[in-house]
Amino acid sequence: MSFEVSLTGREQELVDIARAFTAAEITPNAGTWEHERIYPRDTQLAAAAAGLGGVLVPKEDGGEDVSHTGACRIFEELASGCMPFTFSMVVHNNFANSLARNGTAQQKQKFLPDLIACRKIGAFLLTEPGMGSDAQAVSCMARPDGDGWVLDGEKAWISSASHAGVLSIYAQTDPEKGWRGIMCFVIEAERDGVHRVGPYAMAGGHALGTGGFRFEGVRLTRDDVLLEQEAAFKGAMGGIDSARFFVGAMCTGMVNAALTRSLEYVATRPAFGQTVGDFQGIQWMLADVATDIEAMRLLTYSAADTWDKGGNASMAAAHAKKFATRAALTRLTDCMQVMGANGFKIDEVAARHFSSAKMCQFMDGTTEIQNVVIARGLQKQARG
Ligand SMILES: Cc1cc2nc3c(=O)[nH]c(=O)nc-3n(C[C@H](O)[C@H](O)[C@H](O)COP(=O)(O)OP(=O)(O)OC[C@H]3O[C@@H](n4cnc5c(N)ncnc54)[C@H](O)[C@@H]3O)c2cc1C
């Protein structure tokens, strides 16, 4: 890597652990997870045992308290082996961090030790079958009832839905208030009235266990409230900025792994009395891949750095996610192209990452929504 971020000693240690873990536990198994549609529970437990289950959680709550820049480097390493597995860990780590920072002492005691050890996996439930980009149009209803609420409705496109043990659920408690009426509840997935939907069959990325939840008369109490009215929607949108540059980091890891493999392949593949890598056309294609990796890294780590310094990272995160997901899709096809037909085999790293790169263009806001964020930011700047 020619661009390196500055990390603390412990952060660098965790990046090294993530790199070794990827080589030993993720890359050799990622193809099987995809072919057999396996959600790798055991690998999540092993990742937690290696220290990767609560990287953002404060030290006093049992976590590693790494910066978002440090977390990006960890997720970049893991995603070079398998992006869907990594995304399950990204959502889980974000969840544990949010619980540590917003939860009551009782909620932290109840859930955090199991989350940090990955004995239970966390899921973030905002999207619904009838709503994605327009997140304030939540239609899952938590109807006030005595001291608590009764929850009905459905959530869709939830990472780790197949196995999650703890759920943060965004539900409308007062439709007249619009987004201000949305609250966030944290409950165990085994509560009466909670039903899993799926997992979905997708174009790829099955290690993520993506699916939904249906709620039928689920009783919620005050103890289940994670974020109150107004704070819940603001919290969800605030967290999305960091999720966006984490996607940038994962894309960087995927394309870098594909470039490494393509360089190795073209150096030995014979054609017309030389190697494929001797053709300037092939060299230039890979040079363009390398240029985009540099740009993905700079945008991603600049957004993470802005966040870590307490700045407003919204526009930087949107630029990073938009560019990195577009570049990943284009450059992974280039990495496949230089390998000829062999690059199209699903066991080849670029081919396997290809569907994951497309997946990245939906999660945490589509490419078009990044443009909405950027355009709004530009207009605000122009108004002064
Ligand atoms: C693999 C995967 C995992 C996911 N994990 C989670 C999760 O854990 N939790 C969760 O809550 N959600 C999750 N999501 C859902 C994700 O956040 C939504 O897919 C995303 O917000 C887009 O919503 P949508 O798919 O309903 O698209 P829609 O909102 O229906 O959009 C359809 C199209 O219209 C475009 N569009 C919409 N609004 C505008 C606009 N204002 N201007 C221009 N174009 C627009 C979109 O860009 C898109 O191209 C996941 C999605 C995927 C694919």
The ligand as a Gaussian input file, in Angstrom:
#p B3LYP/6-31G(d) Opt

LIG

0 1
 C      -27.153000      -6.723000       1.008000
 C      -27.920000      -5.623000       1.672000
 C      -27.864000      -5.481000       3.054000
 C      -28.627000      -4.499000       3.693000
 N      -28.591000      -4.407000       5.056000
 C      -29.445000      -3.550000       5.694000
 C      -29.553000      -3.547000       7.137000
 O      -28.821000      -4.261000       7.825000
 N      -30.489000      -2.734000       7.704000
 C      -31.298000      -1.930000       6.985000
 O      -32.125000      -1.234000       7.578000
 N      -31.225000      -1.897000       5.610000
 C      -30.328000      -2.683000       4.966000
 N      -30.251000      -2.702000       3.573000
 C      -31.194000      -1.880000       2.812000
 C      -30.557000      -0.669000       2.137000
 O      -30.274000       0.297000       3.106000
 C      -31.585000      -0.203000       1.071000
 O      -31.522000      -1.159000       0.025000
 C      -31.271000       1.183000       0.549000
 O      -31.529000       2.143000       1.544000
 C      -32.092000       1.515000      -0.699000
 O      -33.435000       1.297000      -0.505000
 P      -34.264000       0.405000      -1.567000
 O      -33.438000      -0.781000      -1.898000
 O      -35.613000       0.173000      -0.982000
 O      -34.396000       1.286000      -2.859000
 P      -35.529000       2.441000      -3.185000
 O      -35.543000       3.411000      -2.081000
 O      -36.804000       1.756000      -3.516000
 O      -34.913000       3.064000      -4.462000
 C      -35.086000       2.520000      -5.775000
 C      -34.242000       3.345000      -6.751000
 O      -34.659000       4.709000      -6.703000
 C      -33.538000       5.537000      -6.415000
 N      -33.950000       6.691000      -5.598000
 C      -34.649000       6.674000      -4.432000
 N      -34.783000       7.914000      -3.947000
 C      -34.157000       8.754000      -4.822000
 C      -33.933000      10.153000      -4.883000
 N      -34.352000      10.983000      -3.901000
 N      -33.257000      10.666000      -5.944000
 C      -32.801000       9.851000      -6.929000
 N      -32.974000       8.501000      -6.921000
 C      -33.626000       7.963000      -5.881000
 C      -32.576000       4.645000      -5.653000
 O      -31.255000       5.131000      -5.704000
 C      -32.755000       3.335000      -6.389000
 O      -31.973000       3.334000      -7.541000
 C      -29.434000      -3.636000       2.914000
 C      -29.454000      -3.757000       1.523000
 C      -28.695000      -4.722000       0.897000
 C      -28.726000      -4.845000      -0.605000

